[in-house]
Amino acid sequence: MAELGTQETPRREGGEEEEKPKTCKRCKRSYPPSSNHPSACRFHPSFFVSRRHDDQRRYYELGPDDPPYAAKFYDCCGAEDPEAPGCTTSTHVSYDDD
């Protein structure tokens, strides 16, 4: 029985400590720390921006409120879909790792 003011670590059957999932700062997904490996996290290392694209010859579909020079894309890889899968993989980085 735990003393007042202390918490017992949750345990599985067999007495093993239960693994608490963490949330990744990069991809915002929840993951068990034991499954973290060098390609577990897929993310964009740069921002989704709205500005003139480096490739000026390319045509971009603009929304009705967009200025004629605006292009929306990830600055790291040029992907134009805000839901595009990340262009970089690495280990997850938890908010708890700070």
PLY file of the C-alpha trace (Angstrom):
ply
format ascii 1.0
element vertex 98
property float x
property float y
property float z
element edge 97
property int vertex1
property int vertex2
end_header
0.00 0.00 0.00
1.36 3.45 -0.93
1.96 6.07 1.71
-0.15 9.19 1.62
1.24 11.65 -0.96
3.17 9.05 -2.98
2.15 7.23 -6.12
2.77 3.62 -6.89
4.07 2.81 -10.36
1.34 0.96 -12.29
2.31 -2.66 -12.87
1.20 -5.31 -15.34
0.43 -8.89 -14.44
3.71 -10.51 -13.48
4.94 -7.39 -11.68
6.40 -5.56 -14.72
6.09 -1.76 -14.72
3.44 -0.51 -17.14
4.92 1.67 -19.86
3.38 5.16 -19.99
2.93 6.50 -23.55
4.61 9.79 -24.42
3.65 12.46 -26.96
6.15 13.47 -29.65
6.85 17.21 -30.07
7.59 16.78 -33.77
4.75 14.61 -35.11
2.31 15.03 -32.16
1.68 11.27 -32.02
1.52 9.19 -28.87
4.10 6.40 -28.66
5.40 3.87 -26.13
9.06 4.70 -25.34
10.11 1.09 -26.04
9.03 1.50 -29.70
11.17 4.60 -30.32
13.79 3.93 -33.02
15.78 6.03 -35.55
12.93 6.20 -38.08
9.90 6.13 -35.74
8.97 9.79 -36.26
8.07 11.32 -39.64
7.89 15.13 -39.65
8.67 18.37 -41.51
11.68 20.15 -39.95
10.50 23.51 -41.31
7.30 25.55 -41.38
4.35 25.56 -43.78
4.71 29.02 -45.30
2.81 31.34 -47.63
5.22 33.32 -49.79
6.89 33.37 -53.18
8.29 29.92 -53.99
11.92 29.53 -55.10
10.75 27.98 -58.37
9.16 31.06 -60.02
8.13 29.23 -63.20
5.74 26.92 -61.42
1.99 27.63 -61.40
0.18 27.53 -58.07
-3.54 27.43 -57.51
-4.46 30.41 -55.39
-7.47 30.87 -53.16
-9.81 33.84 -53.71
-8.18 35.77 -50.83
-4.57 34.98 -51.75
-2.36 37.68 -53.26
-1.21 36.70 -56.79
2.38 36.05 -55.66
1.59 33.74 -52.74
2.41 30.07 -52.73
1.73 27.79 -49.78
4.24 25.02 -49.11
6.59 23.43 -46.60
9.84 25.39 -46.65
11.88 22.21 -46.11
10.70 20.13 -49.08
8.27 22.22 -51.15
5.22 20.00 -50.48
2.10 22.08 -51.10
-0.36 20.00 -49.08
-0.46 20.97 -45.37
-1.33 17.31 -44.60
1.64 15.94 -46.60
3.59 13.22 -44.78
6.80 14.45 -43.19
9.90 14.61 -45.36
12.31 13.65 -42.56
12.50 10.70 -40.18
14.19 10.46 -36.81
13.48 9.31 -33.27
10.49 10.70 -31.43
11.25 13.60 -29.07
8.99 13.72 -26.03
7.88 16.81 -24.15
9.28 14.96 -21.11
12.79 14.89 -22.64
13.47 18.58 -21.90
0 1
1 2
2 3
3 4
4 5
5 6
6 7
7 8
8 9
9 10
10 11
11 12
12 13
13 14
14 15
15 16
16 17
17 18
18 19
19 20
20 21
21 22
22 23
23 24
24 25
25 26
26 27
27 28
28 29
29 30
30 31
31 32
32 33
33 34
34 35
35 36
36 37
37 38
38 39
39 40
40 41
41 42
42 43
43 44
44 45
45 46
46 47
47 48
48 49
49 50
50 51
51 52
52 53
53 54
54 55
55 56
56 57
57 58
58 59
59 60
60 61
61 62
62 63
63 64
64 65
65 66
66 67
67 68
68 69
69 70
70 71
71 72
72 73
73 74
74 75
75 76
76 77
77 78
78 79
79 80
80 81
81 82
82 83
83 84
84 85
85 86
86 87
87 88
88 89
89 90
90 91
91 92
92 93
93 94
94 95
95 96
96 97
